[in-house]
Amino acid sequence: MNLFDYFRPASLAEAVAAGSQPGSAYLGAGTNLLDLMKGGVLAPSRLVDLTHLPDLNRIEQLADGSTRIGALVKNAALAHDPDFARAYPAVAEALLSGASAQLRNAATVGSNLMQRTRCAYFTDPASACNKRQPGSGCDAIGGENRAHAVLGWSDHCIAVHPSDFCVALTALGALVEIEGPTGRREVAMTDFYLLPGDTPEKETVLEAGEMIVAVRLPPEAAAFAGHQRYLKVRERTSYAFALASAAAALKIENGLIVEARLALGGVATKPWRTQAAEAVLVGATPGKEAFENAAEAAFAEAKPSGENAYKIALGRRVVTRALMMAAAGTPKRMPALPASPFASETGANAHV
């Protein structure tokens, strides 16, 4: 690992001032950043440690009915908060399907949003990667790419976004609160991540010195609590990134779907909300036919980026099943294997 300076600010203002200096990187949990530093993928000259800043580790219910989650709230603490899990069960399910219990106990909300792709070519300094070294090329194109994107990719990058948490947040219309040299602003989750285009090194809308201070779920997101699920297919249920996943949320009145939210993970270069599929569902009777039509719409623009054509068929099935699960109703208790296709859909323990 290269030598670097370490700075622990006492306030947000100090943090932003330090983070605005060239070569600086913000340090939250470090579960991804430190690994990349050890592997020689990233080499910041200064780490600005945010973990002791006040007021960033709280879950707050705001007067307008929204929920504000501080950037330093731990993933496990958020997923296991009973009030939060009741209001946003798909978010809790997504959190509990990510990484391992040890990592969830350490990882923070802000760090989750800022984690980098797990593309093997990005994490290998000997490979060509436009994210790591702009203009160097993309060895994933024409390489081992069965886990790569079928939506949102370009000739410069086909890496998928790795988060589960962000998929559920995207489906529910979350907002990201950002602090920077020019003050505070907020950005919709759907706009926070950028498509790779010809500048894949620019992954988010964050400018120099800006940092995430909170994520906010709007009041209307809780209205989906009775019919929302997260489903994730991966190569091993115990601990792996998604090959395809979906966060599905429905409002059902008088036997018809009056509103739908759907976002995809594991198949795109960013958390992928599919409003075309949502539009297909509005006014439909909940059922397999409507859900298969929505799945077709969700992947209408998908195209293989190599050896991953299977993801289109797999993704359609994941969407259909996630919608079936959401229509059946949110279980009263979290399944023993959250977000897994092997979990009990009622949340009840099959061995009791």
GUMIBA-686309 format. One record per residue: residue in one letter; y, z, x of N, C-alpha, C, O in turn. Coordinates in steps of 0.1 Angstrom, whole numbers, padded with zeros to 4 digits, always signed. Atoms other than C-alpha are relative to their C-alpha. Layout:
N
AYZXYZXYZXYZX
...
This chain:
352
M-0012+0000+0008+0000+0000+0000+0012+0000+0009+0013+0007+0019
N-0013+0000-0008+0035-0008+0013+0008+0013-0002+0006+0020-0012
L-0009-0011+0001+0060+0019+0020+0010-0002-0011+0014-0013-0014
F-0010+0001+0011+0084+0027-0009+0007+0013-0001+0002+0024+0002
D-0008-0013+0003+0111+0052-0018-0004+0005-0014-0008-0003-0023
Y+0003-0006+0013+0105+0076-0047+0012+0008-0004+0018+0016+0003
F-0012-0006+0005+0133+0088-0069-0004+0006-0014-0009-0001-0023
R+0002-0006+0012+0131+0113-0098+0013+0003-0007+0020+0013-0003
P-0013-0002+0007+0162+0110-0121+0000+0012-0009-0011+0016-0015
A-0001-0011+0010+0174+0139-0142+0006-0004-0013+0006+0004-0023
S-0005+0005+0012+0189+0117-0169-0002-0014-0002-0006-0021+0008
L+0001+0015+0002+0187+0083-0185+0010-0008+0008+0007-0018+0014
A-0011+0007-0008+0220+0073-0168-0004-0001+0014-0003-0012+0020
E+0004+0001-0014+0206+0082-0134-0012-0009+0001-0013-0017+0011
A+0011+0009+0000+0174+0064-0142+0004-0015+0000-0001-0023+0008
V-0005+0014+0001+0192+0032-0152+0007-0004+0013+0006-0016+0017
A-0008+0004-0012+0215+0033-0122-0010-0003+0012-0008-0012+0019
A+0010+0003-0011+0185+0036-0098-0009-0012-0003-0012-0020+0006
G+0008+0011+0003+0164+0011-0117+0007-0013+0001+0000-0024+0001
S-0008+0013-0001+0192-0015-0115+0001-0005+0014+0005-0016+0016
Q-0001+0004-0013+0190-0016-0078-0012-0010+0004-0023-0007-0001
P+0011+0010-0004+0170-0046-0063-0012+0007+0005-0011+0016+0014
G+0013-0005-0005+0133-0039-0057-0005+0012-0007-0015+0017-0003
S+0004-0012+0007+0131-0010-0081-0010-0003-0011-0009-0014-0017
A+0010+0001+0011+0103-0004-0106+0000+0014-0007-0001+0024+0000
Y+0001-0012+0008+0101+0022-0134-0015+0005+0000-0024-0004-0002
L+0013-0006+0000+0071+0045-0132-0002+0009-0012+0005+0019-0013
G+0004-0008+0011+0056+0059-0163-0013+0007+0003-0013+0016+0012
A+0013-0006-0003+0019+0069-0163-0005-0006+0013-0012+0001+0021
G+0005+0006-0012+0012+0045-0134-0014-0005-0001-0019-0009+0010
T+0014+0004+0000-0022+0036-0147-0002-0015+0003-0013-0019+0006
N+0001+0014-0004-0015-0001-0142+0008-0003+0012+0004-0010+0022
L-0009+0003-0011+0015-0003-0118-0006+0005+0013-0006-0003+0023
L+0005-0005-0013-0001+0019-0091-0013-0008+0005-0014-0010+0017
D+0012+0008-0004-0034-0001-0092+0005-0014+0006-0001-0018+0016
L-0005+0012-0005-0014-0033-0087+0007+0001+0013+0006-0008+0022
M-0006-0002-0013+0005-0018-0058-0011+0002+0010-0010-0003+0021
K+0011-0002-0009-0027-0007-0042-0007-0013+0004-0012-0015+0015
G+0007+0013-0002-0042-0042-0046+0009-0010+0007+0005-0021+0010
G-0009+0009-0006-0011-0058-0030+0005-0011-0009+0011-0021-0005
V-0005+0010+0010-0002-0076-0062+0015+0002-0002+0023-0008-0003
L-0014-0003+0002+0032-0058-0066+0004+0009+0012-0004+0017+0017
A-0005-0008-0012+0053-0043-0038+0015+0004-0002+0023+0000+0005
P-0014-0005+0001+0084-0025-0052+0004+0008+0011-0004+0015+0018
S-0005-0008-0011+0106-0009-0027+0004+0014-0004+0007+0023+0004
R-0004-0013+0006+0115+0020-0050-0006+0002-0013-0006-0007-0022
L+0006-0004+0013+0097+0038-0078+0010+0010-0006+0013+0020+0000
V-0008-0009+0008+0119+0055-0104-0008+0007-0010-0012+0001-0020
D+0010-0007+0008+0098+0082-0120+0007+0005-0012+0016+0013-0012
L-0006-0004+0013+0106+0086-0157-0007+0012-0007-0002+0016-0017
T+0009-0009+0007+0080+0112-0165+0006+0013-0003+0001+0021-0011
H-0007-0013+0002+0104+0142-0164+0013-0001-0008+0020+0008-0009
L-0012+0002+0008+0132+0127-0185-0001+0007-0013-0012+0007-0019
P+0000-0007+0012+0141+0148-0215+0000-0009-0012+0005-0020-0012
D-0001+0006+0013+0136+0137-0251-0007-0013-0002-0006-0020-0012
L+0007+0013+0002+0113+0107-0245-0015+0002-0003-0022-0007-0004
N+0015-0002+0003+0080+0124-0254-0002+0006-0014-0010+0014-0016
R+0001-0006+0014+0086+0131-0291-0003-0011-0010+0000-0023-0008
I+0002+0008+0012+0073+0116-0323+0009+0005-0011+0007+0017-0015
E-0010-0005+0010+0101+0118-0349-0001-0008-0013-0002-0020-0013
Q-0002+0006+0013+0103+0111-0386+0015-0001-0003+0021+0010-0004
L-0014+0001+0002+0138+0097-0392+0004+0000-0015-0005-0002-0023
A-0005-0002+0014+0159+0101-0423-0002-0012-0008-0004-0011-0021
D+0002+0012+0008+0155+0065-0433-0015-0003-0003-0018-0014-0009
G+0014+0001+0002+0117+0069-0434-0008-0007+0011-0020-0009+0010
S+0006+0006-0011+0110+0052-0401-0006+0010+0009-0002+0022+0008
T+0006-0009-0009+0090+0067-0373+0004-0005+0014+0002-0016+0018
R-0005+0003-0014+0104+0068-0337-0010+0007+0010-0012+0019+0009
I+0010-0005-0010+0079+0072-0308+0006-0002+0014+0009-0013+0018
G-0006+0000-0014+0093+0081-0274-0009-0007+0010-0021-0007+0008
A+0008+0008-0009+0083+0060-0245-0010+0008+0008-0019+0003+0014
L+0008-0009-0009+0067+0090-0227-0011+0007-0009-0019+0015-0003
V+0011-0005+0009+0044+0099-0257-0013-0005+0006-0014-0018+0008
K+0013+0005-0005+0008+0097-0245-0008-0007-0011-0007-0004-0022
N+0008+0008+0009-0015+0072-0261-0009+0009-0009-0010+0008-0021
A+0010-0009+0007-0041+0099-0270+0008+0009-0010+0003+0011-0021
A-0008-0010+0008-0014+0123-0284+0005-0008-0013+0004-0002-0024
L-0004+0008+0012-0001+0095-0307-0011-0003-0009-0010-0001-0021
A+0012+0003+0008-0035+0084-0319-0005+0011-0008-0010+0010-0019
H+0006-0012+0006-0046+0119-0327+0010+0008-0008+0007+0019-0014
D-0010-0007+0008-0013+0130-0344-0004-0003-0015-0003-0014-0019
P+0006+0002+0013-0026+0135-0380+0010-0007-0009+0006-0016-0017
D-0010+0006+0008+0007+0125-0397+0001-0015+0003+0002-0024-0005
F-0001+0013-0005+0010+0094-0376-0012-0009-0004-0011-0020-0009
A+0012+0008+0003-0026+0083-0381-0002-0003-0015-0007-0013-0018
R+0000+0002+0015-0023+0087-0419+0009-0011-0004+0006-0020-0012
A-0010+0010+0003+0008+0065-0420-0003-0013+0006+0000-0024+0000
Y+0002+0013-0007-0003+0039-0395-0014+0000+0006-0015-0001+0018
P+0014-0001-0005-0041+0040-0393-0004-0011+0010-0012-0009+0019
A+0004+0011-0009-0044+0005-0377+0005+0002+0014-0001-0002+0024
V-0006-0003-0013-0021+0016-0348-0009+0011+0007-0012+0009+0019
A+0009-0010-0006-0042+0047-0342-0013-0005+0004-0019-0002+0014
E+0013+0006-0003-0074+0027-0344+0001-0009+0012-0008-0009+0021
A-0002+0008-0011-0060+0002-0319+0001+0008+0013-0005+0005+0023
L-0001-0009-0012-0050+0030-0295-0013+0005+0005-0016+0006+0017
L+0013-0006-0003-0084+0046-0297-0011-0010+0005-0021-0006+0010
S+0009+0010-0005-0101+0013-0289+0003-0005+0014-0004-0014+0019
G-0005+0004-0013-0082+0008-0257-0004+0009+0011-0003+0021+0010
A+0003-0007-0012-0093+0018-0222-0011+0011-0002-0019+0010-0011
S+0009-0011+0001-0112+0051-0218+0008+0012-0004+0020+0012-0004
A-0006-0012+0004-0105+0086-0230+0009+0006+0011+0020+0010+0008
Q-0008-0005-0011-0092+0096-0195+0013-0007+0001+0023-0001+0003
L-0012+0008-0001-0068+0067-0194+0010+0002-0012+0022+0003-0010
R-0008-0002+0011-0056+0073-0229+0008+0013+0001+0019+0015-0005
N-0006-0013-0002-0048+0109-0220+0012-0001+0010+0021+0008+0010
A-0010+0001-0010-0026+0097-0191+0011-0011-0004+0023-0009-0002
A-0009+0011+0003-0011+0064-0204+0010+0003-0010+0008+0011-0020
T-0011-0003+0009+0022+0064-0222+0003-0013-0009-0001-0024-0006
V-0003+0011+0009+0036+0042-0250+0008-0010+0007+0005-0022+0006
G-0008+0010-0008+0062+0026-0227-0008-0007+0010-0006-0020+0012
S+0008+0007-0010+0037+0019-0200-0010-0010-0007-0013-0021-0001
N+0009+0009+0007+0013+0003-0226+0008-0013-0003+0002-0024-0001
L-0007+0012+0003+0040-0021-0236+0003-0008+0012+0004-0021+0012
M-0003+0007-0012+0047-0030-0200-0011-0003+0009-0010-0008+0020
Q+0011+0003-0009+0012-0034-0187-0001-0015+0002+0003-0023-0006
R+0001+0014-0004+0004-0067-0170-0014-0005-0003-0023+0002-0006
T+0012+0006+0004-0023-0092-0177-0011+0004+0010-0009+0007+0022
R+0011-0002-0008-0058-0086-0164-0007-0013+0005-0018-0012+0010
C+0005+0012-0005-0063-0122-0154-0004+0002+0015+0004+0007+0023
A+0005-0003-0014-0084-0121-0122+0008-0008+0010+0009-0003+0022
Y-0008+0007-0010-0062-0147-0105+0014+0006+0002+0019+0005+0013
F-0012-0008-0002-0031-0126-0111-0002+0012+0009+0006+0015+0017
T+0003-0012-0008-0048-0095-0096-0006-0003+0013-0009+0006+0021
D+0005+0003-0013-0060-0114-0066+0011-0007+0008+0014-0019+0006
P-0011+0006-0007-0032-0120-0041-0004-0013+0008+0005-0020+0012
A+0004+0012-0007-0053-0148-0024+0000-0012-0010-0002-0023-0005
S+0000+0011+0009-0052-0169-0056+0014-0005-0004+0024+0003-0003
A-0013+0005+0005-0024-0191-0069+0003+0005-0014-0006+0004-0023
C-0004-0005+0013-0006-0175-0098+0015-0001-0002+0023+0005+0006
N-0015+0002+0002+0028-0185-0112+0006+0013-0005+0019+0015-0004
K-0006-0013+0004+0033-0150-0127+0003+0008+0012+0014+0015+0013
R-0002-0009-0012+0029-0133-0093+0009-0007+0010+0018-0001+0016
Q-0008+0008-0010+0045-0161-0072+0004-0013-0007-0003-0023-0006
P-0004+0012+0007+0065-0186-0092-0001-0013+0008+0004-0013+0020
G+0001+0013-0007+0058-0222-0083-0013-0002+0008-0015-0013+0014
S+0012+0001-0008+0025-0215-0066-0012-0007-0007-0021-0011-0001
G+0011+0006+0008+0003-0229-0094-0008+0010-0008-0005+0022-0008
C+0008-0008+0008-0023-0215-0117-0015-0003+0002-0020-0013-0003
D+0014+0002-0003-0059-0212-0104-0009+0002-0012-0020-0002-0013
A+0008-0002+0012-0070-0201-0139-0003-0013-0007-0013-0015-0014
I+0002+0014+0006-0065-0237-0151-0010-0007+0009-0007-0011+0020
G+0011+0007-0007-0097-0254-0141-0009+0010+0007-0018+0006+0014
G+0008-0011-0006-0111-0220-0129-0009+0007-0010-0013+0001-0020
E+0008-0008+0009-0131-0192-0145+0009+0005-0011+0017+0015-0008
N-0010-0003+0010-0112-0190-0177-0005+0002-0014+0002+0000-0024
R+0006-0002+0014-0135-0181-0206+0007+0011-0007+0006+0012-0020
A-0007-0011+0007-0114-0150-0213+0015-0003-0002+0022+0006-0007
H-0014+0003+0000-0081-0168-0213+0005-0005-0014-0003-0006-0023
A-0007+0002+0012-0056-0179-0240-0004-0013-0007-0006-0023+0000
V+0001+0012+0008-0061-0204-0268+0013-0003-0008+0014-0013-0015
L-0013+0001+0007-0026-0198-0283+0011+0004+0009+0010+0013+0017
G-0012-0004-0007+0008-0198-0267+0000-0003+0015+0009+0000+0022
W+0000+0002-0015-0003-0210-0232+0007-0013+0003+0010-0022-0005
S-0006+0012-0005+0013-0237-0211-0007-0005+0013-0017+0001+0017
D+0007+0005-0012+0004-0258-0181+0003+0009+0012-0002+0007+0023
H-0004-0009-0011+0019-0230-0159-0007+0014-0001-0008+0021+0009
C+0007-0013+0001-0001-0200-0173-0008+0000-0013-0004-0004-0023
I+0009-0002+0012-0030-0193-0196-0006+0014-0001-0016+0016-0008
A+0004-0014+0001-0033-0155-0192+0002+0006-0013+0012+0003-0019
V-0002-0007+0012-0038-0134-0222+0007+0014+0002+0007+0019+0013
H-0006-0013+0000-0018-0103-0230-0011+0011-0003-0019+0008-0012
P+0012-0009+0000-0041-0072-0226+0000+0011-0011-0010+0017-0014
S-0001-0012+0008-0028-0046-0251-0007-0001-0014-0007-0012-0020
D+0005-0001+0014-0045-0035-0283+0012+0006-0009+0015+0001-0019
F-0011-0007+0006-0016-0011-0293+0011-0010-0005+0016-0009-0016
C-0011+0009+0003+0010-0039-0292-0004-0010-0011+0005-0015-0018
V+0004+0009+0011-0011-0061-0316+0003+0007-0013+0009+0001-0022
A-0002-0008+0012-0010-0034-0343+0015+0002-0002+0020+0001-0014
L-0014-0001+0001+0027-0028-0336+0007-0013-0005+0016-0012-0013
T-0006+0013+0004+0035-0065-0339-0003-0003-0015+0006-0008-0022
A+0003+0002+0014+0017-0067-0372+0009+0007-0010+0012+0003-0021
L-0007-0008+0009+0037-0039-0387+0015-0001+0002+0023+0007-0003
G-0014+0003-0002+0071-0052-0375+0008+0011+0008+0019+0014+0005
A-0007-0010-0008+0079-0026-0349+0012-0005+0008+0013-0017+0010
L-0011+0003-0008+0111-0025-0330+0000+0008+0014-0006+0019+0014
V+0000-0006-0013+0116-0017-0293+0014+0004+0004+0023-0004+0003
E-0013-0005-0004+0145+0005-0282+0001-0001+0015-0008+0003+0022
I-0002+0003-0014+0159-0005-0248+0013+0006+0005+0024+0005-0002
E-0012-0005-0007+0184+0013-0225+0002-0007+0013-0007-0010+0020
G-0003+0007-0012+0202-0005-0198+0014+0002+0005+0021+0010-0001
P-0014-0001-0006+0234-0009-0177+0011-0002-0010+0022+0003-0009
T-0011+0003+0009+0253-0022-0207-0002+0008-0013+0005+0005-0023
G+0002-0008+0012+0240+0004-0232-0013-0002-0006-0023-0007+0000
R+0013+0001+0007+0213+0005-0258-0001-0011-0010+0010-0015-0016
R+0002+0011+0010+0199-0023-0279-0015+0001-0005-0023+0008+0001
E+0014+0001+0006+0168-0030-0300-0004-0014-0002+0004-0023-0006
V+0006+0014+0001+0145-0060-0301-0013+0001-0009-0021+0011-0007
A+0012+0000+0007+0118-0068-0326-0012-0003+0009-0011-0010+0018
M+0012+0001-0008+0083-0066-0312-0004-0015+0001-0009-0019+0012
T+0004+0014+0000+0077-0102-0321+0008-0008+0010+0004-0019+0015
D-0009+0007-0010+0106-0112-0298+0000+0006+0014+0006+0000+0023
F-0001-0007-0013+0101-0087-0270-0007-0008+0011-0003-0008+0022
Y+0008+0008-0010+0074-0108-0252+0004-0015-0001+0006-0020-0012
L-0003+0014+0000+0081-0143-0241-0012-0008+0003-0021-0004+0010
L+0011+0010-0004+0058-0173-0240+0002-0005+0014+0013-0005+0019
P-0001+0003-0014+0050-0185-0205+0009-0012+0003+0017-0012+0013
G-0007+0012-0003+0065-0220-0208-0001-0004+0015-0012-0004+0020
D+0000+0003-0014+0075-0230-0173+0006+0011+0009+0008+0010+0021
T-0005-0012-0008+0087-0195-0163-0009+0012-0004-0004+0022-0009
P+0009-0010+0004+0056-0173-0168+0002+0014+0007-0002+0024+0003
E-0004-0012-0007+0070-0147-0143+0009+0009-0009+0010+0021-0006
K-0009-0007+0010+0095-0137-0171-0008+0003-0012-0010-0006-0021
E+0010-0004+0011+0072-0118-0195+0007+0006-0012+0002+0005-0023
T-0007-0006+0011+0097-0099-0216+0015-0003+0000+0020-0009+0009
V-0015+0002+0001+0134-0099-0227+0007+0010+0009+0020+0009+0009
L-0007-0010-0008+0141-0070-0204+0008-0006+0011+0003-0015+0019
E-0008+0005-0011+0170-0076-0180+0000+0010+0011-0006+0021+0009
A+0001-0009-0012+0175-0060-0146+0006+0014-0004+0017+0015-0009
G-0004-0014+0002+0177-0022-0149-0003+0005-0014-0002+0017-0016
E+0003-0004+0013+0166-0021-0185-0013+0007-0001-0023+0003+0006
M+0012-0007+0002+0139+0003-0197-0002+0003-0014+0007+0004-0022
I+0004-0003+0014+0120+0010-0229+0002+0015-0001-0003+0023+0007
V-0001-0015+0003+0130+0044-0244-0008+0004-0012-0011+0016-0014
A+0007-0003+0012+0112+0042-0277-0005-0012-0007+0000-0023-0005
V+0004+0010+0010+0093+0022-0303+0002+0006-0014-0001+0018-0016
R-0002-0004+0013+0102+0024-0339-0007-0008-0011-0006-0020-0010
L+0007+0006+0011+0081+0016-0369+0009+0001-0013+0012+0012-0017
P-0009-0001+0011+0103+0007-0399-0006+0006-0013-0019+0007-0013
P+0005-0007+0012+0100+0024-0433-0011-0008-0008-0021-0002-0012
E+0009+0008+0008+0082-0005-0449-0014-0001+0006-0024-0004-0001
A+0013+0001-0006+0053-0003-0424-0010+0010-0006-0022+0007-0007
A+0008-0011+0006+0040+0029-0440-0006-0004-0013-0016+0002-0018
A+0005+0004+0013+0036+0011-0473-0014-0007+0001-0020-0009-0010
F+0013+0007-0001+0005-0007-0459-0011+0010+0003-0023+0006+0006
A+0010-0010-0005-0013+0026-0451-0013+0000-0006-0024+0003+0000
G+0012-0001+0008-0039+0023-0478-0010-0012+0003-0021-0011+0000
H+0009+0011-0002-0052-0011-0466+0004-0007+0014+0010-0017+0014
Q-0002+0005-0014-0049-0016-0428-0011+0004+0009-0015+0015+0009
R+0010-0002-0010-0074-0020-0400+0003-0008+0012+0010-0017+0012
Y+0000+0008-0013-0078-0031-0364-0014-0002+0004-0022+0007+0004
L+0014+0004-0004-0109-0049-0353+0000-0007+0013+0009-0016+0016
K+0000+0005-0014-0118-0057-0317-0014-0004+0004-0023+0004+0003
V+0013+0004-0006-0146-0077-0302+0001-0001+0015+0011-0008+0020
R+0000-0001-0015-0153-0071-0265-0014-0001+0006-0024+0000-0002
E+0013+0002-0006-0181-0075-0241-0008+0013+0002-0020+0013+0003
R+0006-0013+0000-0188-0038-0240+0009+0010-0008+0021+0010-0006
T-0008-0008+0009-0177-0014-0267+0006+0013+0007+0017+0017+0003
S-0005-0012-0006-0173+0016-0244+0013-0001+0007+0021+0008+0007
Y-0012+0001-0008-0145+0002-0223+0002-0015+0005-0004-0019+0015
A-0002+0014-0004-0133-0034-0221+0012-0006-0008+0016-0001-0019
F-0011+0007+0007-0104-0057-0231-0005-0009-0010-0017-0014-0010
A+0004+0008+0011-0105-0078-0262-0003-0014+0004+0005-0020+0011
L+0002+0014+0000-0121-0112-0263+0008-0006-0012+0014-0017-0011
A-0008+0003+0012-0105-0114-0298+0001+0012-0008-0008+0020-0010
S-0003-0012+0008-0089-0088-0320+0010-0004-0011+0016-0014-0010
A-0009+0003+0011-0069-0086-0352+0004+0013-0006-0004+0022-0009
A-0006-0011+0008-0046-0061-0369+0003-0006-0014+0012-0015-0014
A-0002+0006+0014-0046-0067-0407+0005+0011-0009+0000+0023-0009
A-0006-0009+0009-0025-0050-0433+0003-0007-0013+0009-0018-0013
L-0001+0006+0013-0024-0057-0470+0007+0009-0010+0005+0021-0010
K-0004-0007+0012-0005-0046-0501-0007-0007-0012-0005-0020-0014
I+0007+0005+0011-0026-0051-0532+0004+0006-0013+0004+0018-0014
E-0004-0005+0013-0013-0048-0567-0006-0009-0011-0006-0021-0011
N+0006+0007+0012-0031-0057-0600-0010-0010+0005-0011-0021-0001
G+0011+0009-0005-0059-0073-0580+0004-0012+0008-0004-0020+0011
L-0005+0011-0008-0037-0096-0560+0007+0005+0012+0013+0016+0012
I-0007-0003-0012-0023-0096-0525+0015-0003-0002+0018-0015-0004
V-0014+0003+0002+0015-0092-0528+0007-0001+0014+0018-0006+0015
E-0006+0001-0014+0022-0089-0490-0011+0002+0010-0021+0010+0008
A+0010-0001-0010+0002-0093-0459+0006+0000+0014+0017-0007+0016
R-0004+0001-0014+0006-0087-0422-0012-0002+0009-0023+0004+0007
L+0012+0004-0008-0017-0102-0395+0005-0003+0014+0014-0011+0016
A-0003+0003-0014-0015-0102-0357-0013+0000+0008-0023+0006+0004
L+0012+0002-0008-0040-0113-0331+0002+0005+0014+0013+0005+0020
G+0000-0004-0014-0050-0100-0297-0011-0006+0007-0021-0011+0001
G+0010+0005-0009-0071-0112-0268-0001-0016+0000-0010-0021+0007
V+0001+0015+0001-0065-0149-0277+0013-0007+0003+0013-0019+0004
A-0013+0006-0002-0028-0155-0269+0007+0006+0012+0003+0017+0017
T-0008-0004-0012-0003-0151-0241+0009+0012-0003+0016+0017+0006
K-0008-0012+0004+0015-0124-0261-0007+0005-0013-0014-0002-0019
P+0005-0005+0013+0006-0102-0292+0005-0010-0010+0017-0013-0011
W-0002+0012+0008+0004-0130-0318+0001+0003-0015-0010+0003-0021
R-0001-0001+0015+0018-0125-0353-0001-0014-0006+0005-0023-0001
T+0002+0013+0006+0007-0153-0375+0005+0000-0015-0003+0003-0024
Q-0006+0000+0013+0030-0157-0404-0005-0011-0009-0004-0010-0022
A+0007+0010+0008+0013-0189-0415-0012+0005-0008-0014+0002-0020
A+0011-0006+0007-0018-0169-0423+0004+0010-0010-0002+0011-0021
E-0005-0010+0009+0002-0142-0440+0005-0007-0013+0002-0002-0024
A-0005+0007+0012+0018-0168-0463-0012-0005-0009-0011-0006-0021
V+0012+0004+0008-0017-0181-0473-0005+0011-0009-0011+0008-0019
L+0006-0012+0007-0027-0146-0484+0008+0004-0012+0003+0010-0022
V-0009-0005+0011+0003-0139-0507-0003-0007-0013-0003-0019-0014
G+0004+0005+0013-0007-0143-0543-0015-0002-0002-0019-0006-0013
A+0014+0002+0001-0044-0146-0535-0008+0012-0004-0003+0023-0003
T+0009-0011+0003-0073-0126-0548-0007+0004+0012-0013-0005+0019
P+0007-0004-0012-0088-0105-0520-0014-0004-0001-0021-0001-0011
G+0014+0005+0000-0121-0120-0510-0002-0009+0012+0007-0014+0019
K+0003+0008-0012-0139-0140-0484+0006-0014+0000+0011-0018+0011
E-0006+0014+0000-0126-0174-0495+0015+0001+0005+0019-0007+0013
A-0014-0001-0004-0089-0163-0492+0001+0004+0015+0010-0001+0022
F-0001-0004-0014-0096-0146-0459-0004-0010+0010+0002-0011+0021
E+0004+0012-0009-0114-0176-0444+0011-0010+0001+0014-0016+0011
N-0012+0009+0000-0084-0197-0454+0011+0005+0009+0017-0003+0016
A-0010-0006-0009-0061-0173-0437-0004-0001+0015+0004-0004+0023
A+0005+0002-0014-0083-0174-0406+0002-0014+0005+0006-0016+0017
E-0002+0013-0004-0081-0211-0405+0015-0003+0003+0018-0009+0013
A-0014+0002-0003-0043-0210-0407+0004+0007+0013+0013+0002+0020
A-0003-0007-0012-0042-0184-0380-0002-0007+0013+0005-0006+0023
F+0004+0007-0012-0059-0207-0355+0002-0015-0001-0003-0023+0006
A-0002+0014+0002-0046-0240-0368+0006-0007+0013+0003-0019+0015
E-0006+0006-0012-0026-0246-0336-0007+0004+0013-0002+0001+0024
A+0007-0004-0012-0051-0231-0312-0007-0012+0007-0011-0022+0001
K+0008+0010-0008-0066-0253-0284-0006+0007+0012+0000+0016+0018
P+0007-0006-0012-0090-0244-0256+0008-0002+0013+0015-0012+0014
S-0007+0001-0013-0076-0238-0221-0010-0001+0011-0008+0002+0022
G+0010+0001-0010-0109-0244-0204-0014+0003-0007-0018-0004-0016
E+0013-0004+0005-0142-0226-0211+0000+0010-0011-0009+0017-0013
N-0002-0011+0010-0129-0206-0240+0001-0005-0014+0007+0001-0023
A+0000+0005+0014-0133-0228-0271-0007+0009-0009-0003+0009-0021
Y+0007-0010+0009-0156-0201-0285+0009+0010-0006+0007+0015-0016
K-0009-0010+0005-0126-0179-0289+0006-0004-0013+0010+0004-0021
I-0006+0005+0012-0113-0201-0317-0009+0004-0012-0005+0009-0022
A+0010-0003+0011-0145-0197-0338-0001+0016-0001-0002+0021-0012
L+0001-0014+0000-0148-0160-0328+0012+0006-0006+0011+0016-0014
G-0012-0006+0005-0112-0153-0336+0001-0002-0015+0006+0007-0022
R+0000+0002+0015-0115-0168-0371-0009+0010-0007-0006+0016-0017
R+0009-0010+0006-0145-0145-0378+0006+0014+0001+0005+0022-0008
V-0006-0013-0001-0126-0115-0365+0011+0002-0010+0012+0012-0016
V-0010+0000+0010-0097-0123-0387-0006+0002-0014-0001+0011-0022
T+0006-0001+0013-0119-0127-0418-0005+0014-0002-0003+0020-0013
R+0006-0013+0002-0137-0095-0412+0010+0011+0000+0009+0021-0008
A-0010-0010+0000-0106-0075-0404+0007+0000-0013+0011+0011-0018
L-0006+0001+0014-0091-0087-0437-0009+0006-0010-0005+0013-0019
M+0010-0006+0009-0123-0077-0455+0001+0015+0001+0000+0022-0009
M-0001-0014-0002-0121-0043-0440+0013+0006-0005+0012+0017-0012
A-0012-0005+0005-0085-0039-0448+0000+0001-0016+0005+0010-0022
A+0000+0001+0014-0090-0050-0484-0009+0011-0006-0006+0016-0017
A+0008-0011+0005-0118-0024-0488+0006+0013+0000+0002+0022-0007
G-0008-0013+0000-0093+0003-0480-0002+0007+0013-0013+0007+0020
T+0001-0008-0012-0085+0025-0450-0009+0011-0002-0009+0018-0012
P+0009-0011+0002-0113+0049-0444+0007+0014+0001+0018+0015+0007
K-0006-0013+0000-0106+0086-0449+0000+0007+0013+0008+0015+0016
R+0000-0006-0013-0116+0094-0414-0002-0012+0010-0008-0022+0006
M+0001+0010-0010-0115+0074-0382-0014-0002+0004-0022+0007+0006
P+0014+0003-0003-0148+0056-0374-0003+0006+0014+0006+0008+0023
A+0004-0006-0013-0168+0071-0345+0003-0010+0012+0005-0006+0023
L-0003+0011-0009-0163+0037-0327+0012-0007-0005+0010-0018-0011
P-0012+0006+0006-0127+0028-0336+0001-0015+0004-0001-0019+0015
A-0002+0014-0001-0121-0009-0341-0012-0008+0004-0011-0020+0006
S+0012+0007-0004-0156-0018-0332-0007-0007-0012-0008+0000-0023
P+0008+0005+0011-0177-0042-0354-0013+0008-0003-0019+0006-0013
F+0012-0008+0002-0205-0017-0350+0003+0013-0007-0006+0021-0010
A-0004-0012+0007-0185+0011-0366-0003+0000-0015-0003-0011-0021
S+0001-0001+0015-0191+0024-0401+0014-0003-0006+0024+0002-0001
E-0012+0004+0006-0165+0008-0423+0006+0012-0008+0018+0011-0011
T-0005-0011+0007-0161+0041-0442+0005+0011+0009+0012+0020+0004
G-0004-0011-0009-0156+0062-0412-0010+0011+0001-0009+0020+0009
A+0010-0011+0000-0186+0084-0421-0010-0002+0011-0013-0013+0015
N+0010+0000-0011-0211+0093-0394-0013-0004-0006-0019+0004-0014
A+0013+0005+0006-0243+0073-0402-0012+0009+0004-0022+0008-0003
H+0011-0009-0004-0264+0100-0384+0000+0014-0006-0008+0022-0002
V-0001-0013+0006-0253+0130-0404-0010+0001-0011-0011+0012-0018
